[in-house]
Amino acid sequence: MSPLIANLEKMLAAGRDTALLRFGLGSEYLKLKQPAEAAAHLRRAVELDADYSAAWKLLGRALAEAGDASAARQAYEEGIARAEARGDLQAAKEMRVFARRLERGAG
């Protein structure tokens, strides 16, 4: 476990459960090639802040890396809808690209 993850986990254990904290944990677990652990934290991030475009994008990636293409597509679709609703068009565009890549990989 990296020192950063240990510090973030300590903050979480102390009751500081925020979308940003969960995003940080998810990002770090992805760097360590632990997509299932990353996905769990990123799911919580979007539960805490459903409009967090970056968390939706990373959640889709984590699920795809974990081998769950169907759940990854769903995360991207929800993320695209949320991003467009708040005007985050660049994030929506990126998630569309990732979703298409998933489709091509399945086809």
Backbone atoms as SQL, in Angstrom:
CREATE TABLE atoms (id INTEGER PRIMARY KEY, chain TEXT, resi INTEGER, resn TEXT, atom TEXT, x REAL, y REAL, z REAL);
INSERT INTO atoms VALUES
  (1, 'A', 1, 'MET', 'N', 0.857, -1.180, 0.000),
  (2, 'A', 1, 'MET', 'CA', 0.000, 0.000, 0.000),
  (3, 'A', 1, 'MET', 'C', 0.899, 1.239, 0.000),
  (4, 'A', 2, 'SER', 'N', 0.546, 2.170, -0.825),
  (5, 'A', 2, 'SER', 'CA', 1.331, 3.396, -0.916),
  (6, 'A', 2, 'SER', 'C', 1.082, 4.268, 0.313),
  (7, 'A', 3, 'PRO', 'N', 2.053, 5.120, 0.638),
  (8, 'A', 3, 'PRO', 'CA', 1.846, 6.043, 1.769),
  (9, 'A', 3, 'PRO', 'C', 0.638, 6.964, 1.551),
  (10, 'A', 4, 'LEU', 'N', 0.394, 7.368, 0.305),
  (11, 'A', 4, 'LEU', 'CA', -0.754, 8.229, 0.031),
  (12, 'A', 4, 'LEU', 'C', -2.062, 7.503, 0.318),
  (13, 'A', 5, 'ILE', 'N', -2.158, 6.257, -0.136),
  (14, 'A', 5, 'ILE', 'CA', -3.374, 5.484, 0.142),
  (15, 'A', 5, 'ILE', 'C', -3.549, 5.299, 1.641),
  (16, 'A', 6, 'ALA', 'N', -2.468, 4.988, 2.343),
  (17, 'A', 6, 'ALA', 'CA', -2.561, 4.819, 3.795),
  (18, 'A', 6, 'ALA', 'C', -3.086, 6.094, 4.450),
  (19, 'A', 7, 'ASN', 'N', -2.599, 7.243, 4.014),
  (20, 'A', 7, 'ASN', 'CA', -3.056, 8.514, 4.575),
  (21, 'A', 7, 'ASN', 'C', -4.526, 8.761, 4.252),
  (22, 'A', 8, 'LEU', 'N', -4.922, 8.501, 2.996),
  (23, 'A', 8, 'LEU', 'CA', -6.320, 8.706, 2.603),
  (24, 'A', 8, 'LEU', 'C', -7.249, 7.751, 3.344),
  (25, 'A', 9, 'GLU', 'N', -6.818, 6.501, 3.499),
  (26, 'A', 9, 'GLU', 'CA', -7.626, 5.517, 4.238),
  (27, 'A', 9, 'GLU', 'C', -7.774, 5.936, 5.701),
  (28, 'A', 10, 'LYS', 'N', -6.722, 6.522, 6.255),
  (29, 'A', 10, 'LYS', 'CA', -6.776, 7.004, 7.643),
  (30, 'A', 10, 'LYS', 'C', -7.803, 8.127, 7.765),
  (31, 'A', 11, 'MET', 'N', -7.814, 9.030, 6.782),
  (32, 'A', 11, 'MET', 'CA', -8.795, 10.113, 6.781),
  (33, 'A', 11, 'MET', 'C', -10.210, 9.550, 6.672),
  (34, 'A', 12, 'LEU', 'N', -10.378, 8.549, 5.835),
  (35, 'A', 12, 'LEU', 'CA', -11.692, 7.918, 5.670),
  (36, 'A', 12, 'LEU', 'C', -12.139, 7.275, 6.980),
  (37, 'A', 13, 'ALA', 'N', -11.223, 6.573, 7.628),
  (38, 'A', 13, 'ALA', 'CA', -11.544, 5.922, 8.902),
  (39, 'A', 13, 'ALA', 'C', -11.911, 6.932, 9.978),
  (40, 'A', 14, 'ALA', 'N', -11.379, 8.150, 9.853),
  (41, 'A', 14, 'ALA', 'CA', -11.677, 9.199, 10.824),
  (42, 'A', 14, 'ALA', 'C', -13.016, 9.870, 10.554),
  (43, 'A', 15, 'GLY', 'N', -13.718, 9.434, 9.500),
  (44, 'A', 15, 'GLY', 'CA', -15.043, 9.968, 9.231),
  (45, 'A', 15, 'GLY', 'C', -15.106, 11.042, 8.171),
  (46, 'A', 16, 'ARG', 'N', -14.030, 11.266, 7.468),
  (47, 'A', 16, 'ARG', 'CA', -14.005, 12.287, 6.418),
  (48, 'A', 16, 'ARG', 'C', -14.375, 11.684, 5.067),
  (49, 'A', 17, 'ASP', 'N', -15.559, 11.201, 4.927),
  (50, 'A', 17, 'ASP', 'CA', -16.000, 10.547, 3.700),
  (51, 'A', 17, 'ASP', 'C', -16.556, 11.588, 2.731),
  (52, 'A', 18, 'THR', 'N', -15.727, 11.996, 1.770),
  (53, 'A', 18, 'THR', 'CA', -16.138, 12.980, 0.779),
  (54, 'A', 18, 'THR', 'C', -15.909, 12.421, -0.620),
  (55, 'A', 19, 'ALA', 'N', -16.574, 13.014, -1.588),
  (56, 'A', 19, 'ALA', 'CA', -16.401, 12.578, -2.976),
  (57, 'A', 19, 'ALA', 'C', -14.953, 12.755, -3.416),
  (58, 'A', 20, 'LEU', 'N', -14.323, 13.853, -3.025),
  (59, 'A', 20, 'LEU', 'CA', -12.941, 14.098, -3.414),
  (60, 'A', 20, 'LEU', 'C', -11.994, 13.069, -2.806),
  (61, 'A', 21, 'LEU', 'N', -12.217, 12.729, -1.548),
  (62, 'A', 21, 'LEU', 'CA', -11.394, 11.715, -0.894),
  (63, 'A', 21, 'LEU', 'C', -11.556, 10.367, -1.601),
  (64, 'A', 22, 'ARG', 'N', -12.786, 10.003, -1.894),
  (65, 'A', 22, 'ARG', 'CA', -13.034, 8.731, -2.586),
  (66, 'A', 22, 'ARG', 'C', -12.433, 8.733, -3.993),
  (67, 'A', 23, 'PHE', 'N', -12.504, 9.881, -4.673),
  (68, 'A', 23, 'PHE', 'CA', -11.892, 9.996, -5.997),
  (69, 'A', 23, 'PHE', 'C', -10.383, 9.778, -5.895),
  (70, 'A', 24, 'GLY', 'N', -9.775, 10.389, -4.908),
  (71, 'A', 24, 'GLY', 'CA', -8.333, 10.218, -4.705),
  (72, 'A', 24, 'GLY', 'C', -7.959, 8.771, -4.454),
  (73, 'A', 25, 'LEU', 'N', -8.737, 8.101, -3.620),
  (74, 'A', 25, 'LEU', 'CA', -8.482, 6.681, -3.355),
  (75, 'A', 25, 'LEU', 'C', -8.656, 5.852, -4.626),
  (76, 'A', 26, 'GLY', 'N', -9.730, 6.109, -5.360),
  (77, 'A', 26, 'GLY', 'CA', -9.958, 5.361, -6.595),
  (78, 'A', 26, 'GLY', 'C', -8.830, 5.565, -7.588),
  (79, 'A', 27, 'SER', 'N', -8.385, 6.787, -7.722),
  (80, 'A', 27, 'SER', 'CA', -7.298, 7.101, -8.639),
  (81, 'A', 27, 'SER', 'C', -6.010, 6.371, -8.240),
  (82, 'A', 28, 'GLU', 'N', -5.704, 6.398, -6.972),
  (83, 'A', 28, 'GLU', 'CA', -4.473, 5.743, -6.498),
  (84, 'A', 28, 'GLU', 'C', -4.550, 4.222, -6.653),
  (85, 'A', 29, 'TYR', 'N', -5.707, 3.632, -6.365),
  (86, 'A', 29, 'TYR', 'CA', -5.839, 2.181, -6.540),
  (87, 'A', 29, 'TYR', 'C', -5.727, 1.792, -8.017),
  (88, 'A', 30, 'LEU', 'N', -6.207, 2.645, -8.909),
  (89, 'A', 30, 'LEU', 'CA', -6.038, 2.372, -10.337),
  (90, 'A', 30, 'LEU', 'C', -4.560, 2.388, -10.714),
  (91, 'A', 31, 'LYS', 'N', -3.810, 3.323, -10.170),
  (92, 'A', 31, 'LYS', 'CA', -2.370, 3.387, -10.441),
  (93, 'A', 31, 'LYS', 'C', -1.664, 2.116, -9.985),
  (94, 'A', 32, 'LEU', 'N', -2.196, 1.495, -8.943),
  (95, 'A', 32, 'LEU', 'CA', -1.610, 0.255, -8.414),
  (96, 'A', 32, 'LEU', 'C', -2.178, -0.993, -9.084),
  (97, 'A', 33, 'LYS', 'N', -2.940, -0.796, -10.153),
  (98, 'A', 33, 'LYS', 'CA', -3.547, -1.911, -10.907),
  (99, 'A', 33, 'LYS', 'C', -4.489, -2.737, -10.034),
  (100, 'A', 34, 'GLN', 'N', -5.296, -2.026, -9.228),
  (101, 'A', 34, 'GLN', 'CA', -6.314, -2.664, -8.394),
  (102, 'A', 34, 'GLN', 'C', -7.666, -2.063, -8.759),
  (103, 'A', 35, 'PRO', 'N', -8.180, -2.397, -9.972),
  (104, 'A', 35, 'PRO', 'CA', -9.396, -1.736, -10.460),
  (105, 'A', 35, 'PRO', 'C', -10.653, -2.034, -9.657),
  (106, 'A', 36, 'ALA', 'N', -10.765, -3.214, -9.082),
  (107, 'A', 36, 'ALA', 'CA', -11.972, -3.520, -8.303),
  (108, 'A', 36, 'ALA', 'C', -12.032, -2.629, -7.052),
  (109, 'A', 37, 'GLU', 'N', -10.900, -2.463, -6.393),
  (110, 'A', 37, 'GLU', 'CA', -10.842, -1.589, -5.211),
  (111, 'A', 37, 'GLU', 'C', -11.107, -0.147, -5.629),
  (112, 'A', 38, 'ALA', 'N', -10.539, 0.251, -6.758),
  (113, 'A', 38, 'ALA', 'CA', -10.751, 1.605, -7.280),
  (114, 'A', 38, 'ALA', 'C', -12.232, 1.834, -7.557),
  (115, 'A', 39, 'ALA', 'N', -12.876, 0.869, -8.200),
  (116, 'A', 39, 'ALA', 'CA', -14.284, 1.009, -8.561),
  (117, 'A', 39, 'ALA', 'C', -15.162, 1.191, -7.326),
  (118, 'A', 40, 'ALA', 'N', -14.851, 0.475, -6.261),
  (119, 'A', 40, 'ALA', 'CA', -15.652, 0.601, -5.035),
  (120, 'A', 40, 'ALA', 'C', -15.593, 2.036, -4.503),
  (121, 'A', 41, 'HIS', 'N', -14.417, 2.623, -4.491),
  (122, 'A', 41, 'HIS', 'CA', -14.284, 4.001, -4.002),
  (123, 'A', 41, 'HIS', 'C', -14.927, 4.992, -4.968),
  (124, 'A', 42, 'LEU', 'N', -14.776, 4.753, -6.249),
  (125, 'A', 42, 'LEU', 'CA', -15.345, 5.678, -7.235),
  (126, 'A', 42, 'LEU', 'C', -16.873, 5.611, -7.251),
  (127, 'A', 43, 'ARG', 'N', -17.430, 4.424, -7.017),
  (128, 'A', 43, 'ARG', 'CA', -18.893, 4.322, -6.894),
  (129, 'A', 43, 'ARG', 'C', -19.378, 5.181, -5.730),
  (130, 'A', 44, 'ARG', 'N', -18.643, 5.121, -4.639),
  (131, 'A', 44, 'ARG', 'CA', -19.025, 5.926, -3.477),
  (132, 'A', 44, 'ARG', 'C', -18.875, 7.413, -3.786),
  (133, 'A', 45, 'ALA', 'N', -17.850, 7.774, -4.554),
  (134, 'A', 45, 'ALA', 'CA', -17.656, 9.183, -4.927),
  (135, 'A', 45, 'ALA', 'C', -18.870, 9.712, -5.678),
  (136, 'A', 46, 'VAL', 'N', -19.393, 8.926, -6.632),
  (137, 'A', 46, 'VAL', 'CA', -20.542, 9.412, -7.399),
  (138, 'A', 46, 'VAL', 'C', -21.843, 9.319, -6.602),
  (139, 'A', 47, 'GLU', 'N', -21.867, 8.479, -5.574),
  (140, 'A', 47, 'GLU', 'CA', -23.017, 8.489, -4.664),
  (141, 'A', 47, 'GLU', 'C', -23.022, 9.789, -3.863),
  (142, 'A', 48, 'LEU', 'N', -21.852, 10.223, -3.448),
  (143, 'A', 48, 'LEU', 'CA', -21.731, 11.443, -2.653),
  (144, 'A', 48, 'LEU', 'C', -21.918, 12.703, -3.495),
  (145, 'A', 49, 'ASP', 'N', -21.506, 12.642, -4.765),
  (146, 'A', 49, 'ASP', 'CA', -21.651, 13.783, -5.667),
  (147, 'A', 49, 'ASP', 'C', -21.932, 13.251, -7.067),
  (148, 'A', 50, 'ALA', 'N', -23.200, 13.144, -7.391),
  (149, 'A', 50, 'ALA', 'CA', -23.619, 12.545, -8.664),
  (150, 'A', 50, 'ALA', 'C', -23.219, 13.379, -9.873),
  (151, 'A', 51, 'ASP', 'N', -22.797, 14.601, -9.666),
  (152, 'A', 51, 'ASP', 'CA', -22.390, 15.469, -10.776),
  (153, 'A', 51, 'ASP', 'C', -20.872, 15.537, -10.949),
  (154, 'A', 52, 'TYR', 'N', -20.144, 14.668, -10.303),
  (155, 'A', 52, 'TYR', 'CA', -18.688, 14.664, -10.336),
  (156, 'A', 52, 'TYR', 'C', -18.216, 13.945, -11.604),
  (157, 'A', 53, 'SER', 'N', -18.082, 14.694, -12.686),
  (158, 'A', 53, 'SER', 'CA', -17.768, 14.136, -13.998),
  (159, 'A', 53, 'SER', 'C', -16.488, 13.304, -14.010),
  (160, 'A', 54, 'ALA', 'N', -15.450, 13.810, -13.376),
  (161, 'A', 54, 'ALA', 'CA', -14.178, 13.088, -13.365),
  (162, 'A', 54, 'ALA', 'C', -14.316, 11.736, -12.668),
  (163, 'A', 55, 'ALA', 'N', -15.149, 11.681, -11.643),
  (164, 'A', 55, 'ALA', 'CA', -15.353, 10.412, -10.936),
  (165, 'A', 55, 'ALA', 'C', -16.105, 9.419, -11.817),
  (166, 'A', 56, 'TRP', 'N', -17.091, 9.883, -12.575),
  (167, 'A', 56, 'TRP', 'CA', -17.802, 8.991, -13.497),
  (168, 'A', 56, 'TRP', 'C', -16.840, 8.438, -14.544),
  (169, 'A', 57, 'LYS', 'N', -15.984, 9.308, -15.071),
  (170, 'A', 57, 'LYS', 'CA', -15.035, 8.891, -16.096),
  (171, 'A', 57, 'LYS', 'C', -14.068, 7.836, -15.547),
  (172, 'A', 58, 'LEU', 'N', -13.542, 8.080, -14.354),
  (173, 'A', 58, 'LEU', 'CA', -12.611, 7.137, -13.757),
  (174, 'A', 58, 'LEU', 'C', -13.315, 5.853, -13.336),
  (175, 'A', 59, 'LEU', 'N', -14.570, 5.955, -12.909),
  (176, 'A', 59, 'LEU', 'CA', -15.342, 4.757, -12.566),
  (177, 'A', 59, 'LEU', 'C', -15.501, 3.867, -13.794),
  (178, 'A', 60, 'GLY', 'N', -15.838, 4.467, -14.929),
  (179, 'A', 60, 'GLY', 'CA', -15.944, 3.679, -16.156),
  (180, 'A', 60, 'GLY', 'C', -14.643, 2.976, -16.476),
  (181, 'A', 61, 'ARG', 'N', -13.553, 3.681, -16.343),
  (182, 'A', 61, 'ARG', 'CA', -12.232, 3.086, -16.620),
  (183, 'A', 61, 'ARG', 'C', -11.933, 1.941, -15.659),
  (184, 'A', 62, 'ALA', 'N', -12.202, 2.150, -14.372),
  (185, 'A', 62, 'ALA', 'CA', -11.935, 1.108, -13.369),
  (186, 'A', 62, 'ALA', 'C', -12.759, -0.146, -13.665),
  (187, 'A', 63, 'LEU', 'N', -14.021, 0.051, -13.989),
  (188, 'A', 63, 'LEU', 'CA', -14.882, -1.102, -14.287),
  (189, 'A', 63, 'LEU', 'C', -14.410, -1.823, -15.543),
  (190, 'A', 64, 'ALA', 'N', -13.995, -1.072, -16.552),
  (191, 'A', 64, 'ALA', 'CA', -13.483, -1.680, -17.777),
  (192, 'A', 64, 'ALA', 'C', -12.218, -2.481, -17.477),
  (193, 'A', 65, 'GLU', 'N', -11.314, -1.903, -16.698),
  (194, 'A', 65, 'GLU', 'CA', -10.081, -2.609, -16.347),
  (195, 'A', 65, 'GLU', 'C', -10.345, -3.823, -15.475),
  (196, 'A', 66, 'ALA', 'N', -11.438, -3.793, -14.723),
  (197, 'A', 66, 'ALA', 'CA', -11.817, -4.942, -13.893),
  (198, 'A', 66, 'ALA', 'C', -12.508, -6.023, -14.714),
  (199, 'A', 67, 'GLY', 'N', -12.779, -5.727, -15.992),
  (200, 'A', 67, 'GLY', 'CA', -13.392, -6.717, -16.869),
  (201, 'A', 67, 'GLY', 'C', -14.902, -6.658, -16.942),
  (202, 'A', 68, 'ASP', 'N', -15.511, -5.630, -16.413),
  (203, 'A', 68, 'ASP', 'CA', -16.968, -5.503, -16.426),
  (204, 'A', 68, 'ASP', 'C', -17.376, -4.420, -17.434),
  (205, 'A', 69, 'ALA', 'N', -17.314, -4.770, -18.714),
  (206, 'A', 69, 'ALA', 'CA', -17.588, -3.809, -19.789),
  (207, 'A', 69, 'ALA', 'C', -19.012, -3.276, -19.720),
  (208, 'A', 70, 'SER', 'N', -19.959, -4.106, -19.343),
  (209, 'A', 70, 'SER', 'CA', -21.357, -3.675, -19.262),
  (210, 'A', 70, 'SER', 'C', -21.531, -2.580, -18.201),
  (211, 'A', 71, 'ALA', 'N', -20.971, -2.804, -17.028),
  (212, 'A', 71, 'ALA', 'CA', -21.065, -1.798, -15.963),
  (213, 'A', 71, 'ALA', 'C', -20.280, -0.544, -16.335),
  (214, 'A', 72, 'ALA', 'N', -19.168, -0.714, -17.042),
  (215, 'A', 72, 'ALA', 'CA', -18.382, 0.441, -17.487),
  (216, 'A', 72, 'ALA', 'C', -19.203, 1.289, -18.450),
  (217, 'A', 73, 'ARG', 'N', -19.890, 0.648, -19.397),
  (218, 'A', 73, 'ARG', 'CA', -20.744, 1.393, -20.340),
  (219, 'A', 73, 'ARG', 'C', -21.835, 2.147, -19.598),
  (220, 'A', 74, 'GLN', 'N', -22.444, 1.496, -18.616),
  (221, 'A', 74, 'GLN', 'CA', -23.487, 2.153, -17.832),
  (222, 'A', 74, 'GLN', 'C', -22.937, 3.371, -17.084),
  (223, 'A', 75, 'ALA', 'N', -21.729, 3.225, -16.515),
  (224, 'A', 75, 'ALA', 'CA', -21.112, 4.352, -15.802),
  (225, 'A', 75, 'ALA', 'C', -20.842, 5.493, -16.771),
  (226, 'A', 76, 'TYR', 'N', -20.328, 5.169, -17.950),
  (227, 'A', 76, 'TYR', 'CA', -20.074, 6.216, -18.939),
  (228, 'A', 76, 'TYR', 'C', -21.374, 6.888, -19.364),
  (229, 'A', 77, 'GLU', 'N', -22.423, 6.106, -19.596),
  (230, 'A', 77, 'GLU', 'CA', -23.702, 6.689, -20.017),
  (231, 'A', 77, 'GLU', 'C', -24.257, 7.633, -18.957),
  (232, 'A', 78, 'GLU', 'N', -24.219, 7.205, -17.704),
  (233, 'A', 78, 'GLU', 'CA', -24.694, 8.069, -16.619),
  (234, 'A', 78, 'GLU', 'C', -23.796, 9.299, -16.501),
  (235, 'A', 79, 'GLY', 'N', -22.507, 9.083, -16.609),
  (236, 'A', 79, 'GLY', 'CA', -21.565, 10.193, -16.528),
  (237, 'A', 79, 'GLY', 'C', -21.766, 11.203, -17.642),
  (238, 'A', 80, 'ILE', 'N', -22.025, 10.716, -18.850),
  (239, 'A', 80, 'ILE', 'CA', -22.277, 11.604, -19.989),
  (240, 'A', 80, 'ILE', 'C', -23.519, 12.455, -19.726),
  (241, 'A', 81, 'ALA', 'N', -24.584, 11.812, -19.269),
  (242, 'A', 81, 'ALA', 'CA', -25.827, 12.542, -18.986),
  (243, 'A', 81, 'ALA', 'C', -25.608, 13.600, -17.912),
  (244, 'A', 82, 'ARG', 'N', -24.894, 13.236, -16.839),
  (245, 'A', 82, 'ARG', 'CA', -24.645, 14.181, -15.745),
  (246, 'A', 82, 'ARG', 'C', -23.763, 15.334, -16.221),
  (247, 'A', 83, 'ALA', 'N', -22.726, 15.006, -16.993),
  (248, 'A', 83, 'ALA', 'CA', -21.800, 16.025, -17.476),
  (249, 'A', 83, 'ALA', 'C', -22.512, 17.010, -18.406),
  (250, 'A', 84, 'GLU', 'N', -23.327, 16.488, -19.310),
  (251, 'A', 84, 'GLU', 'CA', -24.050, 17.365, -20.233),
  (252, 'A', 84, 'GLU', 'C', -25.032, 18.263, -19.489),
  (253, 'A', 85, 'ALA', 'N', -25.678, 17.719, -18.477),
  (254, 'A', 85, 'ALA', 'CA', -26.653, 18.496, -17.710),
  (255, 'A', 85, 'ALA', 'C', -26.005, 19.682, -17.001),
  (256, 'A', 86, 'ARG', 'N', -24.757, 19.529, -16.629),
  (257, 'A', 86, 'ARG', 'CA', -24.089, 20.647, -15.943),
  (258, 'A', 86, 'ARG', 'C', -23.168, 21.430, -16.858),
  (259, 'A', 87, 'GLY', 'N', -23.166, 21.092, -18.151),
  (260, 'A', 87, 'GLY', 'CA', -22.385, 21.864, -19.114),
  (261, 'A', 87, 'GLY', 'C', -20.932, 21.455, -19.241),
  (262, 'A', 88, 'ASP', 'N', -20.577, 20.320, -18.696),
  (263, 'A', 88, 'ASP', 'CA', -19.195, 19.827, -18.766),
  (264, 'A', 88, 'ASP', 'C', -19.039, 19.015, -20.049),
  (265, 'A', 89, 'LEU', 'N', -19.013, 19.712, -21.167),
  (266, 'A', 89, 'LEU', 'CA', -19.042, 19.055, -22.474),
  (267, 'A', 89, 'LEU', 'C', -17.767, 18.300, -22.788),
  (268, 'A', 90, 'GLN', 'N', -16.627, 18.761, -22.313),
  (269, 'A', 90, 'GLN', 'CA', -15.377, 18.051, -22.567),
  (270, 'A', 90, 'GLN', 'C', -15.387, 16.683, -21.896),
  (271, 'A', 91, 'ALA', 'N', -15.841, 16.608, -20.669),
  (272, 'A', 91, 'ALA', 'CA', -15.914, 15.325, -19.969),
  (273, 'A', 91, 'ALA', 'C', -16.888, 14.394, -20.681),
  (274, 'A', 92, 'ALA', 'N', -18.014, 14.923, -21.124),
  (275, 'A', 92, 'ALA', 'CA', -18.993, 14.098, -21.848),
  (276, 'A', 92, 'ALA', 'C', -18.370, 13.555, -23.128),
  (277, 'A', 93, 'LYS', 'N', -17.641, 14.396, -23.830),
  (278, 'A', 93, 'LYS', 'CA', -16.993, 13.980, -25.073),
  (279, 'A', 93, 'LYS', 'C', -15.988, 12.852, -24.810),
  (280, 'A', 94, 'GLU', 'N', -15.168, 13.018, -23.784),
  (281, 'A', 94, 'GLU', 'CA', -14.180, 11.992, -23.444),
  (282, 'A', 94, 'GLU', 'C', -14.849, 10.678, -23.091),
  (283, 'A', 95, 'MET', 'N', -15.918, 10.726, -22.307),
  (284, 'A', 95, 'MET', 'CA', -16.605, 9.491, -21.923),
  (285, 'A', 95, 'MET', 'C', -17.238, 8.823, -23.128),
  (286, 'A', 96, 'ARG', 'N', -17.731, 9.601, -24.094),
  (287, 'A', 96, 'ARG', 'CA', -18.272, 9.011, -25.329),
  (288, 'A', 96, 'ARG', 'C', -17.185, 8.244, -26.076),
  (289, 'A', 97, 'VAL', 'N', -16.001, 8.814, -26.143),
  (290, 'A', 97, 'VAL', 'CA', -14.875, 8.144, -26.805),
  (291, 'A', 97, 'VAL', 'C', -14.570, 6.824, -26.103),
  (292, 'A', 98, 'PHE', 'N', -14.503, 6.841, -24.782),
  (293, 'A', 98, 'PHE', 'CA', -14.207, 5.625, -24.029),
  (294, 'A', 98, 'PHE', 'C', -15.309, 4.579, -24.199),
  (295, 'A', 99, 'ALA', 'N', -16.560, 5.025, -24.217),
  (296, 'A', 99, 'ALA', 'CA', -17.684, 4.099, -24.405),
  (297, 'A', 99, 'ALA', 'C', -17.615, 3.458, -25.790),
  (298, 'A', 100, 'ARG', 'N', -17.283, 4.251, -26.813),
  (299, 'A', 100, 'ARG', 'CA', -17.144, 3.695, -28.166),
  (300, 'A', 100, 'ARG', 'C', -16.030, 2.672, -28.234),
  (301, 'A', 101, 'ARG', 'N', -14.932, 2.946, -27.554),
  (302, 'A', 101, 'ARG', 'CA', -13.832, 1.977, -27.519),
  (303, 'A', 101, 'ARG', 'C', -14.277, 0.662, -26.894),
  (304, 'A', 102, 'LEU', 'N', -15.086, 0.758, -25.858),
  (305, 'A', 102, 'LEU', 'CA', -15.619, -0.457, -25.246),
  (306, 'A', 102, 'LEU', 'C', -16.485, -1.224, -26.233),
  (307, 'A', 103, 'GLU', 'N', -17.331, -0.497, -26.958),
  (308, 'A', 103, 'GLU', 'CA', -18.212, -1.126, -27.949),
  (309, 'A', 103, 'GLU', 'C', -17.399, -1.836, -29.038),
  (310, 'A', 104, 'ARG', 'N', -16.351, -1.162, -29.505),
  (311, 'A', 104, 'ARG', 'CA', -15.509, -1.777, -30.540),
  (312, 'A', 104, 'ARG', 'C', -14.816, -3.009, -30.011),
  (313, 'A', 105, 'GLY', 'N', -14.397, -2.965, -28.770),
  (314, 'A', 105, 'GLY', 'CA', -13.732, -4.110, -28.167),
  (315, 'A', 105, 'GLY', 'C', -14.661, -5.300, -28.012),
  (316, 'A', 106, 'ALA', 'N', -15.948, -5.030, -27.776),
  (317, 'A', 106, 'ALA', 'CA', -16.934, -6.104, -27.616),
  (318, 'A', 106, 'ALA', 'C', -17.378, -6.655, -28.971),
  (319, 'A', 107, 'GLY', 'N', -17.218, -5.854, -30.005),
  (320, 'A', 107, 'GLY', 'CA', -17.729, -6.232, -31.322),
  (321, 'A', 107, 'GLY', 'C', -16.778, -6.949, -32.151);
